[in-house]
Structures are given as C-alpha cells and as structure tokens.
Amino acid sequence: MDIDEKTYAQIAEMIHGDDSPVGIDAKKTHIYILYKLSQIEKQLEAMEKQQKSGMG
C-alpha cells in the first residue's frame, strides 16, 4: 500500500489510543473504516446510476 507520509501521519494521529496496548483506539479505527466504506459505497452507487442512465 502506498500512502504518502502526510496522510499516514494524519490517520495514525486520528486512531491513536494511549490506553491501548497496541497504540490504537479500536473504536475510532472501526468507525473510520466503516465511514470510508460508506463513502466507497456511495461512489459506486453513483457510478452505477450514471452507467445505467448512459445505457438507456
């Protein structure tokens, strides 16, 4: 995976958890993942809708 350093640092800071033995907050991490998946889903739906309207 190729992530630029700035983006990597932003994500790391966002999901960091001092109280966690692994250094990340699991809840924040899962919320971020679910949020990004939701964005991807919306983009796919828009692309599918655009494709269908172009075919009809």
C-alpha contacts under 8 A as a table, 3 or more apart, distances in Angstrom:
res1	aa1	res2	aa2	distance
3	I	7	T	6.54
3	I	8	Y	6.07
4	D	7	T	5.55
4	D	8	Y	6.17
5	E	8	Y	5.00
5	E	9	A	6.04
6	K	9	A	5.20
6	K	10	Q	6.21
7	T	10	Q	5.05
7	T	11	I	6.20
8	Y	11	I	5.29
8	Y	12	A	6.04
9	A	12	A	5.02
9	A	13	E	6.01
10	Q	13	E	5.22
10	Q	14	M	6.11
11	I	14	M	5.01
11	I	15	I	6.26
12	A	15	I	5.47
12	A	16	H	5.85
13	E	16	H	5.22
14	M	28	K	7.66
15	I	24	I	5.45
15	I	25	D	5.52
15	I	26	A	7.66
15	I	28	K	5.52
15	I	29	T	5.46
16	H	23	G	5.85
16	H	24	I	4.26
16	H	25	D	5.66
17	G	20	S	5.46
17	G	23	G	5.20
17	G	24	I	4.36
17	G	25	D	4.44
18	D	21	P	7.96
18	D	23	G	5.95
18	D	24	I	7.30
18	D	25	D	7.93
19	D	23	G	7.31
19	D	25	D	7.88
20	S	23	G	5.03
20	S	24	I	5.93
20	S	25	D	6.34
21	P	24	I	7.91
24	I	29	T	7.40
25	D	28	K	5.44
25	D	29	T	6.15
26	A	29	T	5.00
26	A	30	H	6.09
27	K	30	H	5.23
27	K	31	I	6.11
28	K	31	I	5.13
28	K	32	Y	6.11
29	T	32	Y	5.19
29	T	33	I	6.23
30	H	33	I	5.03
30	H	34	L	6.06
31	I	34	L	5.16
31	I	35	Y	6.00
32	Y	35	Y	5.05
32	Y	36	K	6.17
33	I	36	K	5.22
33	I	37	L	6.15
34	L	37	L	5.03
34	L	38	S	6.11
35	Y	38	S	5.08
35	Y	39	Q	6.36
36	K	39	Q	5.03
36	K	40	I	6.27
37	L	40	I	5.01
37	L	41	E	6.11
38	S	41	E	5.00
38	S	42	K	6.26
39	Q	42	K	5.19
39	Q	43	Q	6.27
40	I	43	Q	5.07
40	I	44	L	6.16
41	E	44	L	5.12
41	E	45	E	6.16
42	K	45	E	5.08
42	K	46	A	6.20
43	Q	46	A	5.13
43	Q	47	M	6.19
44	L	47	M	5.01
44	L	48	E	6.05
45	E	48	E	5.06
45	E	49	K	6.06
46	A	49	K	5.07
46	A	50	Q	6.08
47	M	50	Q	5.03
47	M	51	Q	6.05
48	E	51	Q	5.02
48	E	52	K	6.11
49	K	52	K	5.16
49	K	53	S	6.18
50	Q	53	S	5.21
50	Q	54	G	6.21
51	Q	54	G	5.15
51	Q	55	M	6.35
52	K	55	M	5.19
52	K	56	G	6.45
53	S	56	G	5.53
